[in-house]
């Protein structure tokens, strides 16, 4: 038959908790995209791709990559493996280089004219 009232309330509470978590994750990712857009001089769609690529290449959840990018924006600290992947992704999608990264001239970067 159907769910009891307490089971239904518990299921609805679990759904509410999941929706709250999703909203919080979305906000973190959106803020990180904004940082990538501002610092990397890429479009928002490219900023999303950059974060996604970093996540896939480091095997770190996208939300966690986004949190690390936000921490980097506040403290200037970014784990070396994330920094390297972020710079590579920005090289693929945008004209800029990660601030504080290797000051390699644009003409020396692979794929540049």
C-alpha positions as CSV (number, residue, x, y, z in Angstrom):
1,X,0.0,0.0,0.0
2,X,1.1,3.7,0.5
3,X,3.7,5.2,2.7
4,X,2.8,6.0,6.3
5,X,2.8,9.7,7.4
6,X,6.2,9.5,9.2
7,X,7.8,7.8,6.2
8,X,6.4,10.4,3.8
9,X,7.6,13.2,6.1
10,X,11.1,11.6,6.3
11,X,11.2,11.2,2.5
12,X,10.2,14.8,1.9
13,X,12.8,16.0,4.5
14,X,15.5,14.0,2.6
15,X,14.4,15.6,-0.6
16,X,14.5,19.1,0.9
17,X,18.0,18.4,2.2
18,X,19.2,17.2,-1.2
19,X,17.8,20.4,-2.8
20,X,19.5,22.6,-0.3
21,X,22.8,20.8,-1.0
22,X,22.3,21.2,-4.7
23,X,21.6,24.9,-4.4
24,X,24.7,25.4,-2.3
25,X,26.9,23.5,-4.8
26,X,25.4,25.4,-7.6
27,X,26.3,28.7,-5.9
28,X,29.9,27.6,-5.3
29,X,30.4,26.5,-8.9
30,X,28.8,29.7,-10.2
31,X,31.2,31.8,-8.1
32,X,34.2,29.8,-9.3
33,X,33.1,30.2,-12.9
34,X,33.0,33.9,-12.2
35,X,36.5,33.9,-11.0
36,X,37.7,31.9,-14.0
37,X,35.9,34.3,-16.3
38,X,37.4,37.3,-14.7
39,X,40.9,36.0,-14.3
40,X,41.1,33.9,-17.4
41,X,39.3,36.3,-19.8
42,X,37.0,33.5,-21.0
43,X,33.3,33.3,-21.5
44,X,31.0,31.8,-18.8
45,X,30.6,28.7,-21.0
46,X,34.4,28.4,-21.3
47,X,34.7,29.0,-17.6
48,X,32.4,26.0,-17.0
49,X,34.5,23.9,-19.4
50,X,37.7,24.9,-17.6
51,X,36.3,23.8,-14.2
52,X,35.0,20.6,-15.8
53,X,38.3,19.8,-17.4
54,X,40.2,20.4,-14.2
55,X,37.8,18.2,-12.3
56,X,38.1,15.4,-14.9
57,X,41.9,15.6,-15.2
58,X,42.5,15.6,-11.5
59,X,39.7,13.2,-10.6
60,X,38.3,15.7,-8.0
61,X,34.6,16.4,-7.8
62,X,33.7,19.6,-9.7
63,X,32.3,21.2,-6.5
64,X,35.6,20.6,-4.7
65,X,37.6,22.1,-7.6
66,X,35.3,25.1,-7.4
67,X,35.8,25.4,-3.6
68,X,39.6,25.3,-4.2
69,X,39.4,28.0,-6.8
70,X,37.4,30.2,-4.4
71,X,40.0,29.6,-1.6
72,X,42.7,30.5,-4.1
73,X,40.8,33.8,-4.8
74,X,40.7,34.6,-1.1
75,X,44.1,33.3,0.1
76,X,46.2,33.0,-3.0
77,X,46.7,29.3,-2.3
78,X,46.1,26.6,-4.9
79,X,47.4,23.0,-4.8
80,X,50.1,22.6,-7.5
81,X,48.2,19.8,-9.4
82,X,45.1,22.0,-9.6
83,X,47.1,25.1,-10.6
84,X,48.8,23.1,-13.4
85,X,45.5,21.7,-14.7
86,X,43.8,25.1,-14.4
87,X,46.6,26.7,-16.5
88,X,46.4,24.0,-19.1
89,X,42.6,24.3,-19.4
90,X,42.9,28.1,-19.7
91,X,45.5,27.7,-22.4
92,X,42.9,25.5,-24.3
93,X,40.0,27.9,-23.8
94,X,41.3,31.4,-23.2
95,X,44.0,33.9,-23.9
96,X,45.2,34.4,-20.3
97,X,47.5,32.6,-18.0
98,X,46.9,31.8,-14.3
99,X,48.1,34.7,-12.3
100,X,51.2,33.7,-10.4
101,X,51.9,31.0,-13.0
102,X,54.9,30.5,-15.3
103,X,55.4,33.9,-17.1
104,X,55.8,32.1,-20.5
105,X,55.3,34.5,-23.4
106,X,52.2,33.8,-25.5
107,X,54.2,33.1,-28.6
108,X,56.0,30.3,-26.8
109,X,52.8,28.6,-25.7
110,X,51.7,25.6,-27.7
111,X,49.0,26.5,-30.2
112,X,49.7,30.2,-30.2
113,X,50.6,32.1,-33.3
